Amino acid sequence: MKFIDDLAGAIYDFLRFILRSISYILTGMIIVAIPMYVFVYFFEKLQ
């Protein structure tokens, strides 16, 4: 039974790592993309 508990814990840790990595990547993309779109929109309006 300990082997199954260890296996379930390893799978849980792996999936949590993957989900956390994806969420950090998406958050970084949003933080970078929104100001860049604002700058592009602003400079397009100036022309």
C-alpha distance matrix in Angstrom:
0.0 3.8 5.4 5.3 6.4 8.7 9.9 10.7 12.4 14.3 15.5 16.6 18.4 20.1 21.3 22.5 24.4 26.0 27.1 28.4 30.4 31.9 32.9 34.6 36.4 37.6 38.7 40.6 42.3 43.4 44.7 46.7 47.8 49.3 51.8 52.8 53.6 55.6 57.6 58.2 59.4 61.6 63.2 63.8 65.7 67.9 69.3
3.8 0.0 3.8 5.4 5.0 6.1 8.5 9.8 10.4 12.2 14.2 15.1 16.3 18.2 19.9 20.8 22.3 24.3 25.6 26.6 28.4 30.3 31.3 32.6 34.6 36.1 37.0 38.7 40.6 41.8 42.9 44.8 46.1 47.7 50.0 51.0 52.0 54.0 55.8 56.6 57.9 60.0 61.5 62.3 64.2 66.2 67.7
5.4 3.8 0.0 3.8 5.4 5.1 6.1 8.5 9.8 10.5 12.2 14.1 15.2 16.4 18.3 19.8 21.0 22.6 24.3 25.5 26.9 28.7 30.1 31.4 33.0 34.7 35.9 37.4 39.1 40.6 41.8 43.5 44.7 46.6 48.9 49.6 50.6 52.8 54.5 55.1 56.5 58.7 60.1 60.8 62.8 64.9 66.1
5.3 5.4 3.8 0.0 3.8 5.4 5.0 6.0 8.4 9.8 10.5 12.0 14.1 15.2 16.4 18.0 19.8 21.1 22.3 24.0 25.6 27.0 28.3 30.0 31.6 32.9 34.2 36.0 37.5 38.8 40.3 42.1 43.1 44.7 47.3 48.0 48.8 51.0 52.9 53.4 54.6 57.0 58.5 58.9 60.9 63.1 64.4
6.4 5.0 5.4 3.8 0.0 3.8 5.4 5.1 6.1 8.6 9.9 10.4 12.2 14.2 15.4 16.2 18.2 20.0 21.0 22.1 24.2 25.8 26.7 28.2 30.2 31.5 32.5 34.3 36.1 37.2 38.4 40.4 41.6 43.1 45.5 46.5 47.4 49.4 51.3 52.1 53.3 55.4 57.0 57.7 59.5 61.7 63.1
8.7 6.1 5.1 5.4 3.8 0.0 3.8 5.5 5.0 6.1 8.6 9.8 10.5 12.2 14.3 15.2 16.4 18.4 20.0 20.8 22.4 24.4 25.6 26.8 28.6 30.3 31.3 32.8 34.7 36.1 37.1 38.9 40.3 42.0 44.3 45.1 46.2 48.3 50.0 50.7 52.2 54.2 55.7 56.4 58.4 60.4 61.8
9.9 8.5 6.1 5.0 5.4 3.8 0.0 3.8 5.4 5.1 6.2 8.5 9.9 10.6 12.3 14.1 15.3 16.6 18.4 19.8 21.1 22.7 24.3 25.8 27.2 28.8 30.2 31.7 33.2 34.7 36.1 37.7 38.8 40.7 43.1 43.7 44.7 47.0 48.7 49.2 50.6 52.8 54.2 54.8 56.9 58.9 60.2
10.7 9.8 8.5 6.0 5.1 5.5 3.8 0.0 3.8 5.5 5.1 6.1 8.6 9.9 10.6 12.1 14.1 15.4 16.4 18.0 19.9 21.2 22.3 24.1 25.8 27.0 28.3 30.2 31.6 32.8 34.3 36.2 37.2 38.8 41.3 42.1 42.9 45.1 47.0 47.5 48.7 51.0 52.6 53.1 55.0 57.2 58.6
12.4 10.4 9.8 8.4 6.1 5.0 5.4 3.8 0.0 3.8 5.5 5.0 6.1 8.5 9.9 10.4 12.2 14.3 15.3 16.2 18.2 20.0 20.9 22.2 24.3 25.7 26.6 28.3 30.2 31.4 32.5 34.4 35.8 37.3 39.6 40.6 41.6 43.6 45.4 46.2 47.5 49.6 51.1 51.9 53.8 55.8 57.3
14.3 12.2 10.5 9.8 8.6 6.1 5.1 5.5 3.8 0.0 3.8 5.4 5.1 6.1 8.6 9.8 10.5 12.4 14.3 15.3 16.5 18.5 20.0 21.0 22.6 24.5 25.6 27.0 28.7 30.3 31.5 33.1 34.4 36.3 38.5 39.2 40.4 42.6 44.1 44.8 46.3 48.4 49.7 50.5 52.6 54.5 55.8
15.5 14.2 12.2 10.5 9.9 8.6 6.2 5.1 5.5 3.8 0.0 3.8 5.5 5.1 6.2 8.5 9.8 10.6 12.3 14.1 15.4 16.7 18.3 20.0 21.3 22.6 24.2 25.8 27.2 28.7 30.2 31.8 32.8 34.6 37.1 37.7 38.5 40.9 42.6 43.1 44.4 46.7 48.1 48.6 50.7 52.8 54.1
16.6 15.1 14.1 12.0 10.4 9.8 8.5 6.1 5.0 5.4 3.8 0.0 3.8 5.5 5.3 6.0 8.5 10.0 10.6 12.0 14.1 15.5 16.4 18.2 20.0 21.1 22.2 24.2 25.8 26.9 28.3 30.2 31.3 32.8 35.3 36.2 37.0 39.1 41.0 41.7 42.9 45.1 46.7 47.3 49.2 51.3 52.8
18.4 16.3 15.2 14.1 12.2 10.5 9.9 8.6 6.1 5.1 5.5 3.8 0.0 3.8 5.6 5.1 6.1 8.7 10.0 10.4 12.1 14.3 15.3 16.3 18.3 20.0 20.8 22.4 24.3 25.7 26.7 28.5 29.9 31.6 33.8 34.7 35.9 37.9 39.5 40.4 41.8 43.8 45.3 46.1 48.1 50.0 51.5
20.1 18.2 16.4 15.2 14.2 12.2 10.6 9.9 8.5 6.1 5.1 5.5 3.8 0.0 3.8 5.4 5.1 6.3 8.7 9.9 10.6 12.5 14.3 15.4 16.7 18.5 20.0 21.3 22.8 24.5 25.8 27.2 28.4 30.5 32.8 33.2 34.4 36.7 38.2 38.8 40.3 42.5 43.8 44.5 46.6 48.6 49.8
21.3 19.9 18.3 16.4 15.4 14.3 12.3 10.6 9.9 8.6 6.2 5.3 5.6 3.8 0.0 3.8 5.4 5.1 6.1 8.5 9.8 10.6 12.2 14.2 15.4 16.5 18.2 20.0 21.2 22.5 24.2 25.9 26.7 28.5 31.1 31.7 32.4 34.8 36.6 37.0 38.3 40.6 42.1 42.6 44.6 46.8 48.0
22.5 20.8 19.8 18.0 16.2 15.2 14.1 12.1 10.4 9.8 8.5 6.0 5.1 5.4 3.8 0.0 3.8 5.5 5.2 6.0 8.5 10.0 10.5 12.1 14.2 15.4 16.3 18.2 19.9 21.0 22.3 24.3 25.4 26.9 29.3 30.3 31.2 33.2 35.1 35.9 37.1 39.2 40.8 41.6 43.4 45.5 47.0
24.4 22.3 21.0 19.8 18.2 16.4 15.3 14.1 12.2 10.5 9.8 8.5 6.1 5.1 5.4 3.8 0.0 3.8 5.6 5.2 6.1 8.6 9.9 10.5 12.3 14.3 15.3 16.5 18.3 20.0 21.0 22.5 24.0 25.9 28.0 28.7 30.0 32.1 33.6 34.4 36.0 38.0 39.3 40.2 42.3 44.1 45.5
26.0 24.3 22.6 21.1 20.0 18.4 16.6 15.4 14.3 12.4 10.6 10.0 8.7 6.3 5.1 5.5 3.8 0.0 3.8 5.5 5.2 6.2 8.6 10.0 10.7 12.4 14.2 15.5 16.6 18.4 20.0 21.3 22.3 24.4 26.8 27.1 28.1 30.6 32.1 32.5 34.1 36.4 37.6 38.2 40.4 42.4 43.6
27.1 25.6 24.3 22.3 21.0 20.0 18.4 16.4 15.3 14.3 12.3 10.6 10.0 8.7 6.1 5.2 5.6 3.8 0.0 3.8 5.5 5.2 6.1 8.6 9.9 10.6 12.1 14.2 15.4 16.5 18.2 20.0 20.8 22.4 25.1 25.8 26.5 28.7 30.6 31.2 32.3 34.6 36.2 36.7 38.6 40.8 42.2
28.4 26.6 25.5 24.0 22.1 20.8 19.8 18.0 16.2 15.3 14.1 12.0 10.4 9.9 8.5 6.0 5.2 5.5 3.8 0.0 3.8 5.5 5.1 6.2 8.6 9.9 10.4 12.2 14.2 15.3 16.3 18.3 19.7 21.2 23.5 24.5 25.6 27.5 29.2 30.2 31.5 33.4 35.0 36.0 37.8 39.7 41.3
30.4 28.4 26.9 25.6 24.2 22.4 21.1 19.9 18.2 16.5 15.4 14.1 12.1 10.6 9.8 8.5 6.1 5.2 5.5 3.8 0.0 3.8 5.5 5.2 6.2 8.7 9.9 10.7 12.4 14.3 15.4 16.6 18.1 20.2 22.2 22.7 24.1 26.3 27.7 28.4 30.1 32.1 33.3 34.2 36.4 38.1 39.5
31.9 30.3 28.7 27.0 25.8 24.4 22.7 21.2 20.0 18.5 16.7 15.5 14.3 12.5 10.6 10.0 8.6 6.2 5.2 5.5 3.8 0.0 3.8 5.5 5.1 6.2 8.5 9.9 10.6 12.3 14.2 15.4 16.1 18.2 20.7 21.1 21.9 24.4 26.0 26.4 27.9 30.2 31.5 32.1 34.2 36.2 37.5
32.9 31.3 30.1 28.3 26.7 25.6 24.3 22.3 20.9 20.0 18.3 16.4 15.3 14.3 12.2 10.5 9.9 8.6 6.1 5.1 5.5 3.8 0.0 3.8 5.4 5.1 6.0 8.5 9.8 10.5 12.1 14.2 15.1 16.5 19.0 20.0 20.8 22.8 24.7 25.5 26.7 28.7 30.4 31.2 32.9 35.0 36.6
34.6 32.6 31.4 30.0 28.2 26.8 25.8 24.1 22.2 21.0 20.0 18.2 16.3 15.4 14.2 12.1 10.5 10.0 8.6 6.2 5.2 5.5 3.8 0.0 3.8 5.5 5.1 6.1 8.6 9.9 10.5 12.2 14.0 15.6 17.5 18.5 20.0 21.8 23.3 24.4 25.9 27.6 29.1 30.3 32.1 33.8 35.5
36.4 34.6 33.0 31.6 30.2 28.6 27.2 25.8 24.3 22.6 21.3 20.0 18.3 16.7 15.4 14.2 12.3 10.7 9.9 8.6 6.2 5.1 5.4 3.8 0.0 3.8 5.5 5.2 6.2 8.7 9.9 10.7 11.9 14.3 16.3 16.6 18.0 20.3 21.6 22.2 24.0 26.0 27.1 28.0 30.2 31.9 33.3
37.6 36.1 34.7 32.9 31.5 30.3 28.8 27.0 25.7 24.5 22.6 21.1 20.0 18.5 16.5 15.4 14.3 12.4 10.6 9.9 8.7 6.2 5.1 5.5 3.8 0.0 3.8 5.4 5.1 6.2 8.6 9.9 10.2 12.1 14.8 15.3 16.0 18.3 20.1 20.6 21.9 24.1 25.6 26.2 28.2 30.2 31.7
38.7 37.0 35.9 34.2 32.5 31.3 30.2 28.3 26.6 25.6 24.2 22.2 20.8 20.0 18.2 16.3 15.3 14.2 12.1 10.4 9.9 8.5 6.0 5.1 5.5 3.8 0.0 3.8 5.4 5.1 6.1 8.6 9.8 10.9 13.1 14.5 15.5 17.1 19.0 20.2 21.3 23.1 24.8 25.9 27.5 29.4 31.2
40.6 38.7 37.4 36.0 34.3 32.8 31.7 30.2 28.3 27.0 25.8 24.2 22.4 21.3 20.0 18.2 16.5 15.5 14.2 12.2 10.7 9.9 8.5 6.1 5.2 5.4 3.8 0.0 3.8 5.4 5.1 6.1 8.3 10.3 11.7 12.5 14.4 16.1 17.3 18.5 20.3 21.8 23.1 24.5 26.4 27.9 29.6
42.3 40.6 39.1 37.5 36.1 34.7 33.2 31.6 30.2 28.7 27.2 25.8 24.3 22.8 21.2 19.9 18.3 16.6 15.4 14.2 12.4 10.6 9.8 8.6 6.2 5.1 5.4 3.8 0.0 3.8 5.5 5.2 5.7 8.4 10.5 10.5 11.8 14.2 15.5 16.1 17.8 19.8 21.0 21.9 24.0 25.8 27.2
43.4 41.8 40.6 38.8 37.2 36.1 34.7 32.8 31.4 30.3 28.7 26.9 25.7 24.5 22.5 21.0 20.0 18.4 16.5 15.3 14.3 12.3 10.5 9.9 8.7 6.2 5.1 5.4 3.8 0.0 3.8 5.5 5.1 6.0 8.8 9.9 10.4 12.3 14.3 15.3 16.3 18.2 20.0 20.9 22.5 24.5 26.2
44.7 42.9 41.8 40.3 38.4 37.1 36.1 34.3 32.5 31.5 30.2 28.3 26.7 25.8 24.2 22.3 21.0 20.0 18.2 16.3 15.4 14.2 12.1 10.5 9.9 8.6 6.1 5.1 5.5 3.8 0.0 3.8 5.8 6.1 7.2 9.1 10.8 11.7 13.3 15.1 16.3 17.5 19.3 20.9 22.3 23.8 25.9
46.7 44.8 43.5 42.1 40.4 38.9 37.7 36.2 34.4 33.1 31.8 30.2 28.5 27.2 25.9 24.3 22.5 21.3 20.0 18.3 16.6 15.4 14.2 12.2 10.7 9.9 8.6 6.1 5.2 5.5 3.8 0.0 3.8 5.9 6.1 6.5 9.0 10.5 11.2 12.6 14.7 15.9 17.0 18.6 20.6 21.9 23.6
47.8 46.1 44.7 43.1 41.6 40.3 38.8 37.2 35.8 34.4 32.8 31.3 29.9 28.4 26.7 25.4 24.0 22.3 20.8 19.7 18.1 16.1 15.1 14.0 11.9 10.2 9.8 8.3 5.7 5.1 5.8 3.8 0.0 3.8 5.7 5.1 6.1 8.7 10.0 10.5 12.1 14.1 15.4 16.3 18.3 20.1 21.6
49.3 47.7 46.6 44.7 43.1 42.0 40.7 38.8 37.3 36.3 34.6 32.8 31.6 30.5 28.5 26.9 25.9 24.4 22.4 21.2 20.2 18.2 16.5 15.6 14.3 12.1 10.9 10.3 8.4 6.0 6.1 5.9 3.8 0.0 3.8 5.4 5.2 6.3 8.8 10.0 10.6 12.3 14.4 15.4 16.7 18.7 20.7
51.8 50.0 48.9 47.3 45.5 44.3 43.1 41.3 39.6 38.5 37.1 35.3 33.8 32.8 31.1 29.3 28.0 26.8 25.1 23.5 22.2 20.7 19.0 17.5 16.3 14.8 13.1 11.7 10.5 8.8 7.2 6.1 5.7 3.8 0.0 3.8 5.5 5.0 6.2 8.6 9.8 10.4 12.3 14.1 15.4 16.7 18.9
52.8 51.0 49.6 48.0 46.5 45.1 43.7 42.1 40.6 39.2 37.7 36.2 34.7 33.2 31.7 30.3 28.7 27.1 25.8 24.5 22.7 21.1 20.0 18.5 16.6 15.3 14.5 12.5 10.5 9.9 9.1 6.5 5.1 5.4 3.8 0.0 3.8 5.3 5.1 6.2 8.5 9.8 10.6 12.2 14.2 15.5 17.1
53.6 52.0 50.6 48.8 47.4 46.2 44.7 42.9 41.6 40.4 38.5 37.0 35.9 34.4 32.4 31.2 30.0 28.1 26.5 25.6 24.1 21.9 20.8 20.0 18.0 16.0 15.5 14.4 11.8 10.4 10.8 9.0 6.1 5.2 5.5 3.8 0.0 3.8 5.5 5.1 6.0 8.5 9.9 10.4 12.3 14.3 15.9
55.6 54.0 52.8 51.0 49.4 48.3 47.0 45.1 43.6 42.6 40.9 39.1 37.9 36.7 34.8 33.2 32.1 30.6 28.7 27.5 26.3 24.4 22.8 21.8 20.3 18.3 17.1 16.1 14.2 12.3 11.7 10.5 8.7 6.3 5.0 5.3 3.8 0.0 3.8 5.5 5.1 6.0 8.6 9.9 10.7 12.5 14.8
57.6 55.8 54.5 52.9 51.3 50.0 48.7 47.0 45.4 44.1 42.6 41.0 39.5 38.2 36.6 35.1 33.6 32.1 30.6 29.2 27.7 26.0 24.7 23.3 21.6 20.1 19.0 17.3 15.5 14.3 13.3 11.2 10.0 8.8 6.2 5.1 5.5 3.8 0.0 3.8 5.5 5.0 6.1 8.5 9.9 10.7 12.9
58.2 56.6 55.1 53.4 52.1 50.7 49.2 47.5 46.2 44.8 43.1 41.7 40.4 38.8 37.0 35.9 34.4 32.5 31.2 30.2 28.4 26.4 25.5 24.4 22.2 20.6 20.2 18.5 16.1 15.3 15.1 12.6 10.5 10.0 8.6 6.2 5.1 5.5 3.8 0.0 3.8 5.4 5.2 6.0 8.6 10.0 11.1
59.4 57.9 56.5 54.6 53.3 52.2 50.6 48.7 47.5 46.3 44.4 42.9 41.8 40.3 38.3 37.1 36.0 34.1 32.3 31.5 30.1 27.9 26.7 25.9 24.0 21.9 21.3 20.3 17.8 16.3 16.3 14.7 12.1 10.6 9.8 8.5 6.0 5.1 5.5 3.8 0.0 3.8 5.6 5.2 6.3 8.9 10.5
61.6 60.0 58.7 57.0 55.4 54.2 52.8 51.0 49.6 48.4 46.7 45.1 43.8 42.5 40.6 39.2 38.0 36.4 34.6 33.4 32.1 30.2 28.7 27.6 26.0 24.1 23.1 21.8 19.8 18.2 17.5 15.9 14.1 12.3 10.4 9.8 8.5 6.0 5.0 5.4 3.8 0.0 3.8 5.5 5.3 6.5 9.3
63.2 61.5 60.1 58.5 57.0 55.7 54.2 52.6 51.1 49.7 48.1 46.7 45.3 43.8 42.1 40.8 39.3 37.6 36.2 35.0 33.3 31.5 30.4 29.1 27.1 25.6 24.8 23.1 21.0 20.0 19.3 17.0 15.4 14.4 12.3 10.6 9.9 8.6 6.1 5.2 5.6 3.8 0.0 3.8 5.3 5.0 6.8
63.8 62.3 60.8 58.9 57.7 56.4 54.8 53.1 51.9 50.5 48.6 47.3 46.1 44.5 42.6 41.6 40.2 38.2 36.7 36.0 34.2 32.1 31.2 30.3 28.0 26.2 25.9 24.5 21.9 20.9 20.9 18.6 16.3 15.4 14.1 12.2 10.4 9.9 8.5 6.0 5.2 5.5 3.8 0.0 3.8 5.4 5.6
65.7 64.2 62.8 60.9 59.5 58.4 56.9 55.0 53.8 52.6 50.7 49.2 48.1 46.6 44.6 43.4 42.3 40.4 38.6 37.8 36.4 34.2 32.9 32.1 30.2 28.2 27.5 26.4 24.0 22.5 22.3 20.6 18.3 16.7 15.4 14.2 12.3 10.7 9.9 8.6 6.3 5.3 5.3 3.8 0.0 3.8 5.5
67.9 66.2 64.9 63.1 61.7 60.4 58.9 57.2 55.8 54.5 52.8 51.3 50.0 48.6 46.8 45.5 44.1 42.4 40.8 39.7 38.1 36.2 35.0 33.8 31.9 30.2 29.4 27.9 25.8 24.5 23.8 21.9 20.1 18.7 16.7 15.5 14.3 12.5 10.7 10.0 8.9 6.5 5.0 5.4 3.8 0.0 3.8
69.3 67.7 66.1 64.4 63.1 61.8 60.2 58.6 57.3 55.8 54.1 52.8 51.5 49.8 48.0 47.0 45.5 43.6 42.2 41.3 39.5 37.5 36.6 35.5 33.3 31.7 31.2 29.6 27.2 26.2 25.9 23.6 21.6 20.7 18.9 17.1 15.9 14.8 12.9 11.1 10.5 9.3 6.8 5.6 5.5 3.8 0.0
